[in-house]
Amino acid sequence: MTVLRERLQQMLEPVVEALGYELLLLEFAPSTKSGLLRLYIDRAEAGPGESPGGITIDDCERVSREVAAVLDVEDPISSGYRLEVSSPGLDRPLVKPAHFERFVNEQARVQLLAPLGGRRRFVGWIRGVRDGRLNLETKEGAVEIPLADIDRARLVPDYDRE
């Protein structure tokens, strides 16, 4: 994580949490013309295997107003940027160990920072997290992936589920 992304995370996570939401993921893509700061939010905490609840456009607007106010005061980004606040969607990002634990037995797509066993991309069913390692059941067999080695991970939507 870059220094600026880390600073933004530390600055904005308490703001989002104070509003009753969880900041799932913060993405910042700087650009010479207009960068993009995107926040994925969800309702705070849920039980294992369940999503905390839907996010509405009103939720996104509420968080956007509060975050924009903090960014205007703190002014951490020196160039122009666009702020987007979004729900996680069906292919929700998985970032923290609790995210993986919440979706045990769900399918995920995982991309690594460096190859593990000659591969950087895995698709499989989340079987748990233990000792800082994700246990993933792929079609080729079980694999343990250090959480620190994960570049990005997302749920694979199950469109057949009711």
C-alpha positions as CSV (number, residue, x, y, z in Angstrom):
1,M,0.0,0.0,0.0
2,T,1.4,3.4,-0.9
3,V,2.0,6.0,1.8
4,L,-0.9,8.2,0.4
5,R,-3.3,5.2,0.3
6,E,-2.4,4.3,3.8
7,R,-2.9,7.9,5.0
8,L,-6.3,8.0,3.2
9,Q,-7.3,4.7,4.8
10,Q,-6.4,5.9,8.3
11,M,-8.1,9.2,7.8
12,L,-11.4,8.0,6.2
13,E,-12.0,4.6,7.9
14,P,-13.0,6.2,11.2
15,V,-15.4,8.6,9.3
16,V,-17.1,5.7,7.5
17,E,-17.3,3.6,10.7
18,A,-18.8,6.5,12.7
19,L,-21.6,6.6,10.1
20,G,-22.3,2.9,10.8
21,Y,-20.6,1.4,7.8
22,E,-17.5,-0.7,7.1
23,L,-14.9,0.6,4.7
24,L,-14.2,-2.6,2.7
25,L,-11.7,-1.3,0.3
26,L,-10.1,2.0,-0.7
27,E,-8.7,2.4,-4.2
28,F,-6.8,5.4,-5.4
29,A,-5.7,5.8,-9.0
30,P,-3.8,9.1,-9.4
31,S,-3.7,10.7,-12.8
32,T,-2.3,13.9,-14.3
33,K,-5.7,15.0,-15.4
34,S,-8.2,13.6,-12.9
35,G,-7.5,10.7,-10.5
36,L,-10.1,8.4,-8.9
37,L,-10.6,7.8,-5.2
38,R,-13.1,4.9,-4.8
39,L,-14.5,3.7,-1.5
40,Y,-16.4,0.4,-1.2
41,I,-18.7,0.4,1.8
42,D,-21.0,-2.1,3.5
43,R,-23.1,-2.1,6.6
44,A,-21.1,-2.9,9.6
45,E,-20.7,-6.6,10.7
46,A,-22.7,-9.6,9.9
47,G,-22.6,-13.3,11.0
48,P,-20.6,-16.0,9.2
49,G,-21.7,-16.6,5.6
50,E,-24.0,-13.7,5.4
51,S,-23.7,-10.3,3.8
52,P,-24.2,-7.4,6.3
53,G,-27.0,-6.0,4.2
54,G,-27.5,-3.9,1.1
55,I,-26.2,-0.5,0.4
56,T,-28.5,2.0,-1.1
57,I,-27.7,5.1,-3.2
58,D,-28.7,7.2,-0.1
59,D,-26.0,5.4,1.9
60,C,-23.4,6.2,-0.7
61,E,-24.5,9.8,-0.8
62,R,-24.3,10.1,2.9
63,V,-20.8,8.7,3.1
64,S,-19.7,10.7,0.1
65,R,-20.8,14.0,1.7
66,E,-19.0,13.2,5.0
67,V,-15.8,11.9,3.3
68,A,-15.7,14.9,0.9
69,A,-15.9,17.3,3.9
70,V,-13.0,15.6,5.6
71,L,-11.0,15.6,2.3
72,D,-11.7,19.3,1.8
73,V,-10.4,20.2,5.2
74,E,-7.4,17.8,5.3
75,D,-6.5,18.2,1.6
76,P,-4.3,15.1,1.4
77,I,-4.5,14.8,-2.4
78,S,-2.6,17.5,-4.3
79,S,-3.9,16.8,-7.8
80,G,-7.5,16.7,-9.1
81,Y,-9.5,13.6,-8.4
82,R,-13.1,12.2,-8.5
83,L,-14.6,10.6,-5.4
84,E,-16.8,7.6,-5.8
85,V,-18.5,5.7,-3.0
86,S,-19.9,2.3,-4.0
87,S,-21.5,-0.9,-2.7
88,P,-19.3,-3.9,-2.9
89,G,-21.6,-5.7,-5.4
90,L,-21.9,-9.4,-5.9
91,D,-18.2,-9.8,-6.6
92,R,-17.4,-8.1,-3.4
93,P,-13.7,-7.4,-2.5
94,L,-12.2,-9.5,0.3
95,V,-9.4,-7.7,2.1
96,K,-9.3,-8.4,5.8
97,P,-9.1,-11.9,7.4
98,A,-12.7,-11.3,8.7
99,H,-13.9,-10.9,5.1
100,F,-12.6,-14.4,4.2
101,E,-14.0,-15.9,7.4
102,R,-17.4,-14.4,6.8
103,F,-17.6,-16.1,3.4
104,V,-16.3,-19.6,4.2
105,N,-17.6,-22.1,1.6
106,E,-18.1,-19.3,-1.0
107,Q,-16.1,-19.2,-4.1
108,A,-13.4,-16.6,-4.5
109,R,-10.9,-15.4,-7.2
110,V,-7.5,-14.6,-5.7
111,Q,-4.6,-12.8,-7.4
112,L,-1.2,-12.9,-5.7
113,L,1.7,-10.4,-5.7
114,A,4.2,-13.1,-6.6
115,P,3.7,-16.7,-7.9
116,L,3.0,-19.5,-5.5
117,G,3.8,-22.9,-7.0
118,G,4.2,-21.2,-10.4
119,R,0.7,-19.5,-10.3
120,R,-0.5,-16.0,-9.4
121,R,-4.2,-16.6,-9.9
122,F,-6.4,-19.0,-8.1
123,V,-10.2,-19.7,-8.1
124,G,-11.6,-21.9,-5.3
125,W,-13.8,-22.3,-2.3
126,I,-12.8,-20.5,0.9
127,R,-12.3,-23.1,3.6
128,G,-11.0,-20.8,6.3
129,V,-8.2,-18.6,7.6
130,R,-5.7,-19.8,10.1
131,D,-2.3,-18.4,11.2
132,G,-2.4,-15.7,8.6
133,R,-3.0,-18.1,5.7
134,L,-6.1,-18.5,3.5
135,N,-7.2,-22.1,2.9
136,L,-8.6,-22.3,-0.6
137,E,-10.0,-25.5,-2.2
138,T,-9.4,-25.4,-5.9
139,K,-10.3,-27.9,-8.6
140,E,-6.6,-29.0,-8.5
141,G,-6.7,-29.4,-4.7
142,A,-6.2,-27.5,-1.5
143,V,-3.8,-24.6,-1.3
144,E,-2.7,-22.4,1.6
145,I,-2.0,-18.8,0.6
146,P,-0.4,-16.3,3.0
147,L,-2.8,-13.3,3.3
148,A,0.2,-11.0,3.0
149,D,0.8,-12.3,-0.5
150,I,-2.7,-11.5,-1.8
151,D,-2.8,-8.6,-4.2
152,R,-6.6,-8.7,-4.6
153,A,-9.4,-11.1,-3.9
154,R,-13.1,-11.1,-4.8
155,L,-16.1,-13.3,-4.4
156,V,-17.2,-15.1,-7.5
157,P,-21.0,-14.4,-7.9
158,D,-23.3,-17.3,-7.8
159,Y,-26.1,-16.2,-10.1
160,D,-28.0,-19.5,-9.6
161,R,-28.5,-18.9,-5.9
162,E,-32.0,-17.7,-4.9
